[in-house]
């Protein structure tokens, strides 16, 4: 995550998605007692809605082993993600690298074809800040999940084409993500229905940058969190940092960023304390499960409504 300020500024003081979104049909996991009664019905509906989500999960041991295999060299980090993409079943021509104009490692890209050209981009940056810690939290935790999610989402046919991108040069100013989206054609950008980014996971339960999230994507996250009974809370980082999702926002592409940073843990980023020991594995694996289910749910939720049968067109 690119840090641009000294303090966390929150829009709602540890507000939950339930507090941020008043529509009872899209509430996140309840954390406030006064909303419990209304949320019971919400959770029941969400469980039904998510019942058709089918994902396979890598074991916690596999995810943890990849996390422990970090390198402090950005070029080696990118190479590891490419290798694990291939190990997850992503092969040429769906596995590629995108060279950047600068002397940086390339973006690494895995395309999981769907039934249509409509796209969901899933991204995390592979680089880390030089000379400060090992960059495990920021952002090896995010990069490692990319091949794990390819494994999870490739088990079932999908409506959308899913494009997984390990972005290079995020810490240099969103270089890789800006290069990627800038070099898409207008037609390619028009097919992107959502961009899901994750950065700096595992410091605690999953957080969402709600003030910079598309409402449809945010509401879908609340539905999945409620159904899976996994905690999601709002932690906005306006005026503090930025993330690769913002490169897509420049083109009005719906985006959302998931992270795990709080007031208490923000100082770990870009510091000597950004090491493997900072990651809480239970929370980290929960984030992986939540994101896998969320992407599978989005694939269904963002599908266009079926066309009316012949003779049944709306009057």
C-alpha positions, 0 to 999 in steps of 0.5 A, a space after each residue: 500500500 502506498 502510504 501518503 500520510 501519518 494517521 488513519 482517518 476513518 469515516 465512521 469510527 470502526 463502522 461496520 458495513 451494516 452501519 455504512 449500508 442501511 439497506 437491510 438486504 445488503 447488511 454485513 455481519 452484525 456487530 452492533 446489538 441494536 441491529 441484531 433483530 433486523 440482521 437475523 432476517 438479512 443473514 437468513 436471506 444471504 445464506 440462501 442467496 449464497 447457497 449456490 457458491 461453489 469454490 474449492 479452497 487450498 489448505 491453510 498449510 498450502 497458503 501458509 507455506 507460500 506465505 513463508 516462501 517470501 523473497 525480499 527481492 521484487 523480481 523474485 517475488 514476481 517470479 514466484 507468483 508466476 510459478 504458482 499461477 502455473 502450478 494452479 493450472 494457468 498455462 500459456 497463452 493465459 499466463 503472461 508477463 507485461 513489461 513496463 516502461 521502467 526498470 521494474 519487474 513485469 506485471 504477471 497476468 493469469 486469465 481464467 476464461 469465462 463464458 462471456 467477454 465480461 471481465 472481473 479483474 482481481 489484483 494485488 501488488 507484488 512489490 514491497 518498499 525497499 529497506 523497510 522490513 520484509 514486505 510480508 504484510 505489504 503486500 506479500 499477503 495479497 500477492 500470495 492469494 492470487 494463485 490460490 484464488 485461481 485454484 479456487 475459481 477454476 474448479 467450476 465454469 464461470 460466467 465472467 472472464 477472471 483476470 488475475 494481475 500481480 501488479 509491479 511498482 505499486 510502491 513507486 506510485 501505482 506504476 504497474 496498475 496504471 500501466 495495465 489499465 492505460 494500455 487496455 483499449 476502450 472496448 476492453 475497459 468497457 467489458 470490466 464490470 469490477 476490479 477487486 484489489 487486496 493489499 496488506 492482509 492478515 494483521 486482523 480480520 478483513 477490512 474494506 475501504 468503503 469510501 472508495 468502493 462501488 456500492 454494488 461491490 460493497 453490498 455484495 461483500 456484505 451479503 457474502 460476509 453475512 452468509 459465511 459468518 466472517 467478519 468484515 469492518 470498514 476502515 477508510 484510508 482517505 488522505 493516508 494511502 492509496 492502492 491499485 484500485 484507484 488506477 481503475 477508478 480513473 476510468 470509472 471502473 467499479 472497484 473495491 479494496 480489501 485490507 486489514 489495517 487499523 489504527 493500531 497496526 498501520 505503523 507496521 507498514 513500511 517499517 522494520 516490523 513488516 515481517 512474517 511474525 506480524 501476520 495472524 494466520 487465522 485471520 489471514 486464512 479467513 480473508 482468503 476464504 472470504 475473498 474466494 467466496 466473494 469472487 464466486 458470488 460476484 460472478 453470479 451477482 454481476 450477470 445480466 438478468 435473463 432475457 424474457 422468453 419469446 412472447 413474454 416481453 414487458 408491456 
